Amino acid sequence: MKIPFIDLKANYLSIKDEILTEINQVLDTTAYILGSKVQNFEREFAKAHQVEHCIAVSSGTDANHLTLWALGIKEGDEVIIPANTFIATAWGATLCGATPVFVDCEKESYNINPELVEKAITPKTKAIVAVHLYGQPANLDPLREIAKKHNIFLLEDAAQAHLAEYKGKKIGGLTDCASFSFYPGKNLGAYGEGGAVTTNNSDLAKKFKMIRDHGSSQKYFHEVCGHNYRMEGIQGAVLGVKLKYLDLWTQKRRIAAEKYKKLLSDIEEITLPKEMSYAKHVYHLFVIQSPHRDELQKILTEQGIGTGLHYPLPLHLQQCFKHLGYKKGDFIQTENLAQNCLSLPIFPEITDDQIVFVSNVVREFYKAKVLC
């Protein structure tokens, strides 16, 4: 049985007619940049996340940069981020000229460890970025206390966590601002690059809009330094259609995750993802840990099952951050995950038979291990 890691084609075919209708409307109106489709999406995305403002941009990486730029982060500043995340989180700081300061993750949630954040604060610290990794919200309450105590900003990197909840409230409006990605493989993915920033701060939202559009709120009049971070009209149209199905797709992801957990729960050699008591996990990724990760991945691949590694080399050990002076052994939890993590297929269209097949391959692998 062939099982892709994510099935974008099946997702497209399920909404093809609606998608083509919306795209054709963009083509007919020639509203290729921003326009009504993007505006409609911004309004509905904000409503879905219970936040006042959504500003659509050209990618999740741009969203990470835009949030810190608008908050005034600059050269000489420090921004605390988890070592266990995708590198785009760090680009937000580096593109502003600031220094990313890495901290380890919690053992069970895989998210940034608030106790270690407190220890990493210096007079240069200006912001903390809490990543809602794999679709599970970070523990925000202690982070908010730390940010308030030290008078620094707290941001959410919600690239993998559309519609996730922290203590019954949607993420995206629980801190100073949040960044989202709509990369095609995300729970809410565009047909190309796309991103957004959200906030409940009207002044900040105005600044986001200006920076997004060359520092301008009126064409040819530039009030602040800016960039071209505008969303394309076609991406707004695609995301507007897909957003209507996101709640259903999220439910399907959660159901698939529970099926995996039930089928794999008695295999002592693997660690399953844990949903924290304060969180509603949306399972952008279903990440297990195995001390035999590479062998298991090889067997799954041979059986036609797609898998992923998120992430095999932690940020503090990346060549581009060598100048920061981190070394192997600095962040044990993050490094353990890098060695042992394996992402299994999960997407709204995955079938029970596919989940059973994947689980059986994992089970047979460990049964053979025991016999050896």
C-alpha positions in Angstrom: 0.0 0.0 0.0 1.3 3.4 -1.0 0.7 6.1 1.6 2.0 9.6 1.1 3.2 11.7 4.0 0.6 14.2 3.0 -1.9 14.0 0.1 -2.3 17.4 -1.4 -3.9 16.1 -4.5 -6.7 14.3 -2.7 -7.3 17.5 -0.8 -7.5 19.6 -4.0 -9.8 17.2 -5.7 -12.3 17.3 -2.8 -12.8 21.1 -3.4 -11.6 21.5 -7.0 -14.8 23.1 -8.4 -15.0 25.7 -5.6 -11.3 26.5 -6.0 -11.4 27.0 -9.7 -14.5 29.2 -9.5 -12.7 31.5 -7.0 -9.5 31.6 -9.0 -11.4 32.5 -12.1 -13.0 35.4 -10.3 -9.6 36.7 -9.5 -8.5 36.3 -13.1 -11.7 38.0 -14.3 -11.3 41.0 -12.0 -7.5 41.1 -12.5 -7.1 41.7 -8.7 -3.8 39.9 -8.6 -2.3 41.5 -5.5 -4.4 41.9 -2.3 -7.9 42.7 -3.4 -11.3 41.6 -2.2 -10.4 37.9 -2.0 -7.5 38.6 0.4 -9.6 41.1 2.4 -12.4 38.5 2.8 -10.0 35.9 3.9 -8.4 38.3 6.4 -11.8 39.0 7.9 -12.8 35.3 8.2 -9.4 34.1 9.5 -9.5 36.7 12.2 -13.0 35.7 13.1 -12.0 32.0 13.2 -9.2 32.8 15.6 -11.2 35.2 17.8 -8.8 38.0 17.1 -9.4 41.6 16.0 -7.0 41.9 13.1 -5.5 39.6 10.5 -3.0 41.0 7.9 -2.2 38.6 5.1 1.3 38.5 3.8 3.5 36.6 1.3 4.9 33.8 3.5 5.2 32.6 7.0 8.8 33.6 7.1 7.8 37.1 6.1 5.2 37.1 8.9 8.0 36.2 11.4 10.1 39.1 10.2 7.2 41.6 10.0 6.1 41.0 13.6 9.5 41.7 15.1 10.2 44.5 12.7 7.0 46.3 13.6 7.8 45.9 17.3 11.0 47.8 16.8 13.4 44.8 17.2 16.9 45.9 15.9 20.6 45.2 15.9 21.9 44.6 19.4 18.6 43.2 20.7 18.1 39.6 21.7 15.1 37.4 20.9 14.5 34.2 22.8 13.3 31.3 20.7 13.2 27.5 21.1 16.0 25.5 19.6 13.4 22.9 18.6 11.7 24.6 15.7 12.0 25.3 12.0 14.6 27.8 11.0 12.1 30.4 9.8 11.4 31.2 13.4 15.0 32.4 13.8 15.0 34.4 10.6 12.5 36.8 12.2 15.2 37.9 14.6 18.2 37.7 12.3 16.5 39.7 9.5 16.0 42.5 12.0 19.7 42.4 12.9 18.9 40.9 16.3 20.5 37.8 17.9 18.4 34.7 18.4 18.9 33.2 21.9 18.0 29.5 21.9 16.5 27.6 24.8 15.6 24.0 25.2 12.1 22.5 24.9 10.0 20.7 27.5 10.2 16.9 27.5 6.5 16.1 27.1 5.1 19.0 25.0 8.2 19.5 22.8 7.5 23.3 23.1 9.7 26.1 24.6 10.5 25.6 28.3 9.3 28.7 30.3 11.8 27.9 33.2 14.7 28.1 30.8 13.3 31.3 29.2 13.5 33.0 32.5 17.1 32.0 32.9 18.0 33.3 29.4 16.7 36.9 30.0 19.4 39.6 29.8 19.2 43.4 29.5 19.3 42.9 25.8 16.3 40.7 25.6 13.4 42.4 23.8 11.1 39.5 22.9 10.2 35.9 23.3 8.7 33.8 20.5 6.6 30.9 21.6 6.3 28.3 18.8 3.1 26.2 18.9 5.1 23.2 17.5 3.6 20.4 15.5 0.1 21.9 16.2 0.2 22.0 20.0 0.1 25.4 21.8 3.0 26.3 24.0 2.3 26.9 27.7 1.6 30.6 27.5 0.6 31.6 31.0 4.1 31.4 32.5 5.5 33.0 29.4 3.1 35.9 29.8 4.2 36.4 33.4 7.9 36.4 32.3 7.2 38.9 29.5 5.2 41.2 31.9 7.9 41.0 34.6 10.7 42.0 32.3 8.6 44.4 30.1 9.3 42.5 26.9 7.2 41.3 24.0 5.7 37.9 23.7 4.8 36.5 20.2 3.3 33.3 18.9 4.8 31.5 16.0 1.6 29.7 15.0 2.8 28.4 11.6 1.7 24.8 12.4 -1.2 25.5 14.7 -4.2 26.9 12.8 -7.3 26.7 15.1 -5.4 25.2 18.0 -6.6 26.2 21.5 -4.9 27.2 24.7 -7.2 26.8 27.8 -10.3 26.9 25.6 -9.2 30.0 23.6 -8.0 30.0 20.0 -4.3 30.8 19.5 -3.4 33.9 17.5 -4.7 36.6 19.8 -3.2 35.5 23.1 0.0 37.5 23.0 1.2 40.8 21.4 0.9 39.3 18.0 1.2 36.0 16.1 2.6 34.8 12.8 1.0 32.1 10.6 2.2 30.2 7.6 0.1 28.9 4.7 2.8 26.9 3.0 1.0 24.2 1.0 1.6 21.4 3.5 0.2 23.3 6.4 -3.2 22.5 7.9 -4.4 25.5 6.0 -2.2 25.7 3.0 -2.2 28.0 0.0 -1.3 26.9 -3.6 2.1 28.5 -3.2 3.5 30.7 -0.5 1.4 32.7 2.0 1.3 33.9 5.6 -0.4 36.2 8.0 0.0 38.1 11.2 -2.7 38.6 13.8 -3.1 40.9 16.7 -5.7 42.7 18.9 -3.6 45.9 18.9 -5.1 48.3 16.3 -2.0 50.5 16.2 0.2 47.5 15.6 -2.2 46.2 12.9 -1.9 49.6 11.1 1.9 49.3 11.2 1.8 45.7 9.9 -0.3 46.9 6.9 2.1 49.8 6.1 5.2 47.7 6.3 3.6 45.0 4.2 3.0 47.5 1.5 6.3 49.4 1.1 5.7 51.4 4.3 2.6 53.1 2.8 -1.0 53.5 3.7 -1.5 55.7 0.6 0.0 54.9 -2.7 3.3 56.7 -3.3 3.4 58.2 0.2 5.7 56.2 2.5 5.4 56.8 6.2 7.8 54.2 7.5 10.4 51.9 6.0 8.7 48.8 4.6 8.9 45.9 2.2 6.7 44.1 -0.3 5.1 41.4 1.8 1.6 41.5 0.1 -0.4 38.4 -0.4 -1.4 37.5 -4.0 -5.1 37.6 -4.9 -5.1 33.9 -6.0 -3.7 32.8 -2.7 -6.4 34.8 -0.8 -9.1 33.1 -3.0 -7.7 29.6 -2.3 -7.4 30.2 1.4 -10.9 31.6 1.6 -12.3 28.4 0.2 -10.2 26.1 2.3 -10.8 28.0 5.5 -14.5 27.0 5.3 -13.4 23.3 5.7 -10.6 23.9 8.2 -12.6 23.0 11.3 -13.8 19.7 9.7 -10.3 18.9 8.6 -8.9 19.6 12.0 -11.4 17.2 13.6 -10.3 14.6 11.1 -6.7 15.1 12.0 -7.5 14.7 15.7 -9.5 11.5 15.1 -6.6 10.1 13.0 -4.1 11.0 15.8 -6.3 9.2 18.4 -6.4 6.1 16.2 -2.7 6.1 15.9 -2.3 6.4 19.7 -4.7 3.5 20.3 -3.0 1.2 17.8 0.5 2.1 18.9 0.0 2.6 22.7 1.3 -0.8 23.7 4.7 -0.6 21.9 7.0 0.3 24.8 9.9 1.2 22.5 8.2 4.3 21.0 7.1 7.5 22.6 3.8 8.9 21.4 2.8 12.6 21.3 1.1 13.8 24.4 -1.7 16.3 24.3 -1.2 18.7 27.3 -4.0 19.4 29.6 -4.2 23.1 28.6 -4.1 22.4 24.9 -6.2 21.4 21.9 -3.7 19.9 19.6 -4.4 20.2 15.8 -1.8 17.6 14.8 -0.1 19.3 11.9 2.4 16.6 12.5 2.1 13.2 14.3 5.6 12.8 15.8 6.7 9.7 17.5 10.1 9.0 19.1 12.1 5.8 18.5 15.6 4.9 19.5 15.7 2.9 16.2 14.4 5.9 14.2 16.5 5.5 11.1 15.9 1.7 10.8 12.2 2.2 11.3 12.0 5.0 8.7 13.8 2.7 6.2 11.3 -0.1 6.7 8.4 2.3 6.4 9.9 3.7 3.2 10.3 0.2 1.7 6.6 -0.4 2.4 5.6 2.7 0.5 4.9 4.8 3.5 6.0 8.5 3.5 7.6 9.9 6.7 9.3 13.1 7.8 12.0 14.2 10.1 11.1 17.3 12.2 13.9 18.3 12.8 17.2 16.3 12.3 19.6 19.1 13.1 18.6 21.5 15.9 19.0 25.3 15.2 21.8 25.8 17.7 23.9 23.3 15.8 23.2 24.7 12.3 26.3 26.0 10.5 24.7 29.4 10.0 24.6 29.9 13.7 28.1 28.6 14.4 29.2 32.1 15.4 26.8 32.1 18.4 29.0 29.6 20.1 26.5 26.8 20.9 27.7 23.2 21.0 26.4 19.7 21.1 25.0 18.9 24.6 23.7 22.4 25.3 20.0 21.4 24.8 19.5 17.8 25.7 15.7 17.5 25.0 16.0 19.1 21.6 18.9 17.0 20.7 17.2 13.8 21.8 14.2 14.7 19.6 16.5 15.4 16.6 18.0 11.9 17.0 14.8 10.0 17.7 11.8 11.8 16.1 9.8 10.5 13.2 6.7 12.0 11.7 4.1 9.5 10.5 1.5 10.3 7.7 -1.4 12.4 8.9 -3.8 14.5 6.8 -7.6 14.9 6.7 -8.1 12.4 3.9 -6.1 9.6 5.5 -8.2 6.4 5.9 -8.6 3.9 8.7 -7.0 1.3 6.5 -4.0 3.5 5.9 -3.6 4.2 9.6 -3.9 0.5 10.4 -1.3 -0.4 7.7 1.2 2.2 9.0 0.7 1.0 12.6 1.1 -2.7 11.6 4.3 -2.0 9.9 5.6 -0.2 13.0 4.4 -3.1 15.1 6.0 -5.8 12.9 9.3 -3.8 13.0 9.4 -4.0 16.8 8.2 -7.6 16.9 11.1 -8.5 14.7 13.4 -6.5 17.1 12.3 -8.5 20.0 12.8 -11.8 18.2 16.4 -10.7 17.3 
